[in-house]
Amino acid sequence: MNTILIPLISVLYAALDLYYWAIIISVVLSWLVTFNVINTRNRFVHMIGSALHAITEPALYRIRRFLPLMSGIDFSPIVLLLIVYFFQQFIVQLLIQLQS
């Protein structure tokens, strides 16, 4: 059982790690667009922004329903990063228990 479960949990951990970085890149990209450092008329920037928005926005939307803007600052990405970190630590502890 552990021979199947440990690799599956490791893949889940890697997927959460990729999602963590997608959130960070999405936030930085939104800042760059807001401050007019990069232009979304560029096709490549638009493609990357659309893909990141499609990946991260469903989870961020659910958090925004409960967490309002505070002084115009959106804290939902921070909350989502903390949730992803929590699940990563849960997976690490699960892997430790499975290997012992």
DRENZA-700818 format. One record per residue (C-alpha): residue number from 1; residue in three letters; x, y, z negated. Coordinates in steps of 0.25 Angstrom, whole numbers. Example, Ala and Ser with C-alpha at 12.3 -4.5 7.8 and 13.67 -1.06 7.14 Angstrom:
BEGIN
(1,"ALA",(49,-18,-31)) (2,"SER",(55,-4,-29)) 
This chain:
BEGIN
(1,"MET",(0,0,0)) (2,"ASN",(11,10,-4)) (3,"THR",(18,7,10)) (4,"ILE",(6,14,17)) (5,"LEU",(2,24,6)) (6,"ILE",(16,30,4)) (7,"PRO",(18,34,19)) (8,"LEU",(4,39,20)) (9,"ILE",(5,48,8)) (10,"SER",(18,53,13)) (11,"VAL",(12,57,26)) (12,"LEU",(1,64,18)) (13,"TYR",(12,72,11)) (14,"ALA",(18,76,24)) (15,"ALA",(5,80,30)) (16,"LEU",(3,89,17)) (17,"ASP",(17,95,19)) (18,"LEU",(14,98,33)) (19,"TYR",(0,105,29)) (20,"TYR",(8,113,18)) (21,"TRP",(17,119,29)) (22,"ALA",(6,121,38)) (23,"ILE",(-1,130,27)) (24,"ILE",(12,138,25)) (25,"ILE",(14,140,40)) (26,"SER",(0,144,42)) (27,"VAL",(1,154,31)) (28,"VAL",(14,160,37)) (29,"LEU",(8,160,51)) (30,"SER",(-4,168,46)) (31,"TRP",(5,178,39)) (32,"LEU",(13,180,52)) (33,"VAL",(1,182,60)) (34,"THR",(-5,191,50)) (35,"PHE",(7,200,49)) (36,"ASN",(8,200,65)) (37,"VAL",(22,193,65)) (38,"ILE",(17,182,75)) (39,"ASN",(5,184,84)) (40,"THR",(-6,173,86)) (41,"ARG",(-7,176,101)) (42,"ASN",(6,168,102)) (43,"ARG",(0,154,107)) (44,"PHE",(10,146,98)) (45,"VAL",(7,154,85)) (46,"HIS",(-8,153,88)) (47,"MET",(-7,138,90)) (48,"ILE",(1,136,77)) (49,"GLY",(-8,146,69)) (50,"SER",(-21,139,74)) (51,"ALA",(-15,125,70)) (52,"LEU",(-11,129,56)) (53,"HIS",(-24,136,54)) (54,"ALA",(-32,124,58)) (55,"ILE",(-24,115,49)) (56,"THR",(-24,124,37)) (57,"GLU",(-37,132,37)) (58,"PRO",(-46,122,33)) (59,"ALA",(-40,120,20)) (60,"LEU",(-37,134,18)) (61,"TYR",(-52,138,21)) (62,"ARG",(-56,128,10)) (63,"ILE",(-47,135,0)) (64,"ARG",(-51,149,4)) (65,"ARG",(-66,146,1)) (66,"PHE",(-62,145,-14)) (67,"LEU",(-50,154,-14)) (68,"PRO",(-53,168,-10)) (69,"LEU",(-43,178,-4)) (70,"MET",(-36,186,-16)) (71,"SER",(-31,200,-12)) (72,"GLY",(-32,195,3)) (73,"ILE",(-22,184,1)) (74,"ASP",(-26,170,5)) (75,"PHE",(-21,160,-6)) (76,"SER",(-27,148,1)) (77,"PRO",(-14,143,8)) (78,"ILE",(-7,143,-6)) (79,"VAL",(-19,135,-12)) (80,"LEU",(-18,125,0)) (81,"LEU",(-3,124,-2)) (82,"LEU",(-5,121,-16)) (83,"ILE",(-15,110,-13)) (84,"VAL",(-6,104,-3)) (85,"TYR",(5,104,-13)) (86,"PHE",(-4,97,-23)) (87,"PHE",(-7,86,-13)) (88,"GLN",(8,84,-10)) (89,"GLN",(12,83,-24)) (90,"PHE",(0,73,-26)) (91,"ILE",(5,65,-14)) (92,"VAL",(20,65,-20)) (93,"GLN",(15,60,-33)) (94,"LEU",(7,49,-26)) (95,"LEU",(19,44,-18)) (96,"ILE",(27,44,-31)) (97,"GLN",(17,35,-38)) (98,"LEU",(15,26,-25)) (99,"GLN",(30,24,-24)) (100,"SER",(32,20,-39)) 
